Amino acid sequence: MNLTLRVWRQPGPDSAGTLKEYRATDVSPDMSFLEMLDVVNEHLIEQGDVPIAFDHDCREGICGSCGMMINGVAHGPSRGTATCQLHMRSFRDGDTIVVEPWRASAFPVIKDLVVNRSAFDRIIAAGGFITAPTGSAQDANTTLVAKHSADSAMDAAACIGCGACVAACPNGSASLFTGAKITHLGMLPQGQPERARRALNMVAQMDEEGFGGCTFFGECQEACPKEISIEVISRMNRDFLHASVTAHAPAAKEGAEG
């Protein structure tokens, strides 16, 4: 396969960026998208040019590092697939492929296709820890979890924090990511003691980071490589509203009595 790539090149966060054109020749259909970029970079290095910077780590669809927009679609054309799992057989010989970084104000570009996603780390940190007994391990059967709750928690826990939901959302919302993290623990017994506080703190941090609001376009679940449902956003909203009401209930009661 011979392809034309139009890749976003930006030397640094304070520099202007532009799309530059490259040729990718003799590309095997069995290559992953990142392997194809590796080959292009090898040619650029041989020519004395600066290679294309992009995030990657596990290359197994687990770490969430490899996010990029491919022809305007987060992670490319294949559903339920991270960029590292996308194979070149998804394209046709002679295609032109436009490759860009995530576009969101909360994800500033560091270089080329690399963006700063530390806002996600701060949202997770805002959730705090869970209360768990220490000492000898409990028998696994002493804490019963309904199958539906366990399945829902596992589905939410599949989130790899890649940021595709933010990049795909017209509002640049991180609600699917935050909702997945809140739902994961909110469905399990271990997550109940801090459930209200977790929802309040994580939603507050999400807003502080400058992510947009959710208006349920649904683009986030379409782009998610783990196909997480927007149901987690509904659960997040319910937890947040309940926590907001209960947090102010004592003060309201004291005011009424006074």
KOLGUDO-279325 format. One record per residue (C-alpha): residue number from 1; residue in three letters; z, y, x. Coordinates in steps of 0.02 Angstrom, whole numbers, plus 50000, padded with zeros to 5 digits. Last residue first. Layout:
! KOLGUDO-279325
n=NUM	res=ala	w=Z	v=Y	u=X
...
This chain:
! KOLGUDO-279325
n=258	res=gly	w=53170	v=51449	u=48298
n=257	res=glu	w=53135	v=51281	u=48219
n=256	res=ala	w=52948	v=51315	u=48212
n=255	res=gly	w=52946	v=51373	u=48392
n=254	res=glu	w=53041	v=51219	u=48449
n=253	res=lys	w=52915	v=51109	u=48358
n=252	res=ala	w=52767	v=51196	u=48438
n=251	res=ala	w=52844	v=51178	u=48610
n=250	res=pro	w=52876	v=50992	u=48582
n=249	res=ala	w=52697	v=50963	u=48517
n=248	res=his	w=52606	v=51051	u=48658
n=247	res=ala	w=52581	v=50898	u=48769
n=246	res=thr	w=52556	v=50788	u=48616
n=245	res=val	w=52407	v=50890	u=48558
n=244	res=ser	w=52323	v=50901	u=48728
n=243	res=ala	w=52354	v=50716	u=48764
n=242	res=his	w=52274	v=50666	u=48599
n=241	res=leu	w=52125	v=50780	u=48631
n=240	res=phe	w=52102	v=50714	u=48808
n=239	res=asp	w=52120	v=50531	u=48760
n=238	res=arg	w=51995	v=50552	u=48618
n=237	res=asn	w=51873	v=50647	u=48730
n=236	res=met	w=51885	v=50515	u=48866
n=235	res=arg	w=51854	v=50376	u=48740
n=234	res=ser	w=51701	v=50468	u=48673
n=233	res=ile	w=51639	v=50490	u=48852
n=232	res=val	w=51665	v=50304	u=48884
n=231	res=glu	w=51553	v=50267	u=48734
n=230	res=ile	w=51417	v=50352	u=48836
n=229	res=ser	w=51377	v=50176	u=48895
n=228	res=ile	w=51375	v=50122	u=49077
n=227	res=glu	w=51205	v=50053	u=49127
n=226	res=lys	w=51260	v=50010	u=49305
n=225	res=pro	w=51114	v=50108	u=49381
n=224	res=cys	w=51156	v=50253	u=49264
n=223	res=ala	w=50997	v=50350	u=49224
n=222	res=glu	w=50986	v=50301	u=49040
n=221	res=gln	w=51174	v=50320	u=49020
n=220	res=cys	w=51166	v=50497	u=49086
n=219	res=glu	w=51014	v=50549	u=48983
n=218	res=gly	w=51117	v=50524	u=48825
n=217	res=phe	w=51094	v=50702	u=48764
n=216	res=phe	w=51276	v=50696	u=48711
n=215	res=thr	w=51317	v=50882	u=48726
n=214	res=cys	w=51428	v=50863	u=48880
n=213	res=gly	w=51486	v=51021	u=48968
n=212	res=gly	w=51424	v=51073	u=49139
n=211	res=phe	w=51507	v=51032	u=49305
n=210	res=gly	w=51588	v=51179	u=49395
n=209	res=glu	w=51721	v=51089	u=49496
n=208	res=glu	w=51857	v=51168	u=49390
n=207	res=asp	w=51788	v=51084	u=49234
n=206	res=met	w=51798	v=50912	u=49315
n=205	res=gln	w=51972	v=50953	u=49379
n=204	res=ala	w=52032	v=50995	u=49203
n=203	res=val	w=51953	v=50835	u=49136
n=202	res=met	w=52041	v=50734	u=49272
n=201	res=asn	w=52210	v=50817	u=49245
n=200	res=leu	w=52216	v=50803	u=49056
n=199	res=ala	w=52151	v=50624	u=49050
n=198	res=arg	w=52270	v=50565	u=49186
n=197	res=arg	w=52420	v=50649	u=49105
n=196	res=ala	w=52387	v=50559	u=48942
n=195	res=arg	w=52361	v=50387	u=49021
n=194	res=glu	w=52502	v=50398	u=49147
n=193	res=pro	w=52612	v=50259	u=49073
n=192	res=gln	w=52461	v=50165	u=48998
n=191	res=gly	w=52356	v=50121	u=49150
n=190	res=gln	w=52438	v=49956	u=49194
n=189	res=pro	w=52416	v=49894	u=49015
n=188	res=leu	w=52226	v=49910	u=49030
n=187	res=met	w=52099	v=50006	u=48925
n=186	res=gly	w=52150	v=50176	u=48991
n=185	res=leu	w=52129	v=50118	u=49170
n=184	res=his	w=51940	v=50095	u=49159
n=183	res=thr	w=51921	v=50223	u=49021
n=182	res=ile	w=51977	v=50369	u=49130
n=181	res=lys	w=51861	v=50321	u=49273
n=180	res=ala	w=51715	v=50290	u=49156
n=179	res=gly	w=51745	v=50453	u=49064
n=178	res=thr	w=51746	v=50549	u=49227
n=177	res=phe	w=51579	v=50475	u=49279
n=176	res=leu	w=51501	v=50492	u=49106
n=175	res=ser	w=51570	v=50668	u=49086
n=174	res=ala	w=51502	v=50735	u=49250
n=173	res=ser	w=51389	v=50861	u=49163
n=172	res=gly	w=51240	v=50944	u=49245
n=171	res=asn	w=51189	v=51018	u=49078
n=170	res=pro	w=51016	v=50939	u=49070
n=169	res=cys	w=51100	v=50775	u=49127
n=168	res=ala	w=50996	v=50671	u=49247
n=167	res=ala	w=51076	v=50737	u=49406
n=166	res=val	w=51251	v=50722	u=49336
n=165	res=cys	w=51226	v=50543	u=49276
n=164	res=ala	w=51143	v=50498	u=49440
n=163	res=gly	w=51301	v=50549	u=49532
n=162	res=cys	w=51322	v=50390	u=49635
n=161	res=gly	w=51502	v=50361	u=49583
n=160	res=ile	w=51488	v=50171	u=49584
n=159	res=cys	w=51537	v=50147	u=49402
n=158	res=ala	w=51567	v=49961	u=49370
n=157	res=ala	w=51747	v=50003	u=49321
n=156	res=ala	w=51684	v=50059	u=49150
n=155	res=asp	w=51609	v=49888	u=49113
n=154	res=met	w=51765	v=49802	u=49182
n=153	res=ala	w=51879	v=49905	u=49069
n=152	res=ser	w=51771	v=49868	u=48917
n=151	res=asp	w=51773	v=49681	u=48955
n=150	res=ala	w=51962	v=49680	u=48980
n=149	res=ser	w=51989	v=49777	u=48819
n=148	res=his	w=51875	v=49662	u=48720
n=147	res=lys	w=51958	v=49509	u=48797
n=146	res=ala	w=52132	v=49567	u=48747
n=145	res=val	w=52248	v=49587	u=48896
n=144	res=leu	w=52407	v=49485	u=48913
n=143	res=thr	w=52524	v=49525	u=49054
n=142	res=thr	w=52630	v=49369	u=49090
n=141	res=asn	w=52476	v=49261	u=49118
n=140	res=ala	w=52442	v=49319	u=49296
n=139	res=asp	w=52618	v=49274	u=49351
n=138	res=gln	w=52695	v=49427	u=49428
n=137	res=ala	w=52686	v=49457	u=49614
n=136	res=ser	w=52849	v=49477	u=49707
n=135	res=gly	w=52915	v=49652	u=49732
n=134	res=thr	w=52843	v=49812	u=49661
n=133	res=pro	w=52818	v=49861	u=49480
n=132	res=ala	w=52665	v=49969	u=49445
n=131	res=thr	w=52653	v=50148	u=49384
n=130	res=ile	w=52475	v=50207	u=49411
n=129	res=phe	w=52417	v=50338	u=49534
n=128	res=gly	w=52341	v=50511	u=49520
n=127	res=gly	w=52196	v=50558	u=49408
n=126	res=ala	w=52170	v=50718	u=49506
n=125	res=ala	w=52119	v=50612	u=49656
n=124	res=ile	w=51974	v=50541	u=49554
n=123	res=ile	w=51914	v=50715	u=49509
n=122	res=arg	w=51933	v=50771	u=49690
n=121	res=asp	w=51829	v=50625	u=49751
n=120	res=phe	w=51692	v=50666	u=49625
n=119	res=ala	w=51687	v=50846	u=49688
n=118	res=ser	w=51658	v=50771	u=49861
n=117	res=arg	w=51477	v=50741	u=49810
n=116	res=asn	w=51397	v=50850	u=49945
n=115	res=val	w=51209	v=50819	u=49941
n=114	res=val	w=51092	v=50730	u=50062
n=113	res=leu	w=50906	v=50730	u=50019
n=112	res=asp	w=50858	v=50865	u=50146
n=111	res=lys	w=51022	v=50928	u=50218
n=110	res=ile	w=51191	v=50974	u=50144
n=109	res=val	w=51129	v=51012	u=49968
n=108	res=pro	w=51264	v=51073	u=49848
n=107	res=phe	w=51321	v=50947	u=49716
n=106	res=ala	w=51423	v=51050	u=49591
n=105	res=ser	w=51271	v=51162	u=49563
n=104	res=ala	w=51169	v=51010	u=49514
n=103	res=arg	w=50997	v=50948	u=49569
n=102	res=trp	w=51015	v=50779	u=49655
n=101	res=pro	w=50898	v=50775	u=49805
n=100	res=glu	w=50709	v=50765	u=49791
n=99	res=val	w=50571	v=50636	u=49818
n=98	res=val	w=50399	v=50661	u=49741
n=97	res=ile	w=50289	v=50506	u=49749
n=96	res=thr	w=50099	v=50515	u=49753
n=95	res=asp	w=50021	v=50348	u=49712
n=94	res=gly	w=49877	v=50275	u=49813
n=93	res=asp	w=49930	v=50094	u=49792
n=92	res=arg	w=50039	v=50078	u=49639
n=91	res=phe	w=50227	v=50094	u=49621
n=90	res=ser	w=50365	v=49977	u=49560
n=89	res=arg	w=50305	v=49856	u=49695
n=88	res=met	w=50393	v=49976	u=49814
n=87	res=his	w=50560	v=49901	u=49770
n=86	res=leu	w=50709	v=49995	u=49697
n=85	res=gln	w=50874	v=49914	u=49746
n=84	res=cys	w=50917	v=50049	u=49874
n=83	res=thr	w=50877	v=50182	u=49743
n=82	res=ala	w=51001	v=50107	u=49620
n=81	res=thr	w=50934	v=50003	u=49476
n=80	res=gly	w=50985	v=49987	u=49294
n=79	res=arg	w=50814	v=50045	u=49235
n=78	res=ser	w=50670	v=50049	u=49359
n=77	res=pro	w=50574	v=50214	u=49370
n=76	res=gly	w=50669	v=50304	u=49509
n=75	res=his	w=50851	v=50324	u=49560
n=74	res=ala	w=50867	v=50482	u=49452
n=73	res=val	w=50695	v=50520	u=49380
n=72	res=gly	w=50593	v=50674	u=49426
n=71	res=asn	w=50463	v=50576	u=49524
n=70	res=ile	w=50606	v=50500	u=49624
n=69	res=met	w=50768	v=50598	u=49619
n=68	res=met	w=50894	v=50538	u=49747
n=67	res=gly	w=51053	v=50435	u=49754
n=66	res=cys	w=51084	v=50317	u=49900
n=65	res=ser	w=51272	v=50329	u=49920
n=64	res=gly	w=51327	v=50232	u=49765
n=63	res=cys	w=51424	v=50101	u=49865
n=62	res=ile	w=51374	v=49945	u=49767
n=61	res=gly	w=51185	v=49941	u=49743
n=60	res=glu	w=51160	v=49827	u=49893
n=59	res=arg	w=51102	v=49952	u=50023
n=58	res=cys	w=51283	v=49960	u=50086
n=57	res=asp	w=51270	v=50133	u=50164
n=56	res=his	w=51140	v=50262	u=50123
n=55	res=asp	w=51121	v=50452	u=50111
n=54	res=phe	w=50958	v=50535	u=50160
n=53	res=ala	w=50898	v=50643	u=50304
n=52	res=ile	w=50710	v=50641	u=50336
n=51	res=pro	w=50672	v=50624	u=50521
n=50	res=val	w=50642	v=50778	u=50631
n=49	res=asp	w=50472	v=50769	u=50716
n=48	res=gly	w=50435	v=50709	u=50892
n=47	res=gln	w=50286	v=50604	u=50837
n=46	res=glu	w=50380	v=50441	u=50870
n=45	res=ile	w=50527	v=50513	u=50771
n=44	res=leu	w=50413	v=50549	u=50622
n=43	res=his	w=50340	v=50373	u=50630
n=42	res=glu	w=50513	v=50296	u=50629
n=41	res=asn	w=50561	v=50410	u=50485
n=40	res=val	w=50417	v=50345	u=50380
n=39	res=val	w=50472	v=50167	u=50416
n=38	res=asp	w=50651	v=50206	u=50365
n=37	res=leu	w=50588	v=50292	u=50207
n=36	res=met	w=50500	v=50129	u=50159
n=35	res=glu	w=50659	v=50033	u=50194
n=34	res=leu	w=50749	v=50155	u=50079
n=33	res=phe	w=50627	v=50121	u=49937
n=32	res=ser	w=50649	v=49935	u=49959
n=31	res=met	w=50507	v=49841	u=50040
n=30	res=asp	w=50427	v=49696	u=49946
n=29	res=pro	w=50271	v=49795	u=49902
n=28	res=ser	w=50241	v=49814	u=50090
n=27	res=val	w=50192	v=49988	u=50145
n=26	res=asp	w=50041	v=49992	u=50259
n=25	res=thr	w=50040	v=50182	u=50260
n=24	res=ala	w=50166	v=50313	u=50205
n=23	res=arg	w=50086	v=50484	u=50222
n=22	res=tyr	w=50193	v=50640	u=50219
n=21	res=glu	w=50194	v=50802	u=50120
n=20	res=lys	w=50330	v=50932	u=50128
n=19	res=leu	w=50426	v=51003	u=49980
n=18	res=thr	w=50526	v=51158	u=50020
n=17	res=gly	w=50703	v=51213	u=50060
n=16	res=ala	w=50781	v=51380	u=50104
n=15	res=ser	w=50929	v=51373	u=50221
n=14	res=asp	w=51114	v=51398	u=50184
n=13	res=pro	w=51151	v=51215	u=50148
n=12	res=gly	w=51051	v=51155	u=50298
n=11	res=pro	w=50879	v=51107	u=50363
n=10	res=gln	w=50803	v=51082	u=50189
n=9	res=arg	w=50657	v=50962	u=50167
n=8	res=trp	w=50615	v=50896	u=49994
n=7	res=val	w=50489	v=50755	u=50009
n=6	res=arg	w=50313	v=50743	u=49941
n=5	res=leu	w=50259	v=50568	u=49987
n=4	res=thr	w=50081	v=50504	u=49982
n=3	res=leu	w=50063	v=50316	u=49975
n=2	res=asn	w=49962	v=50177	u=50055
n=1	res=met	w=50000	v=50000	u=50000
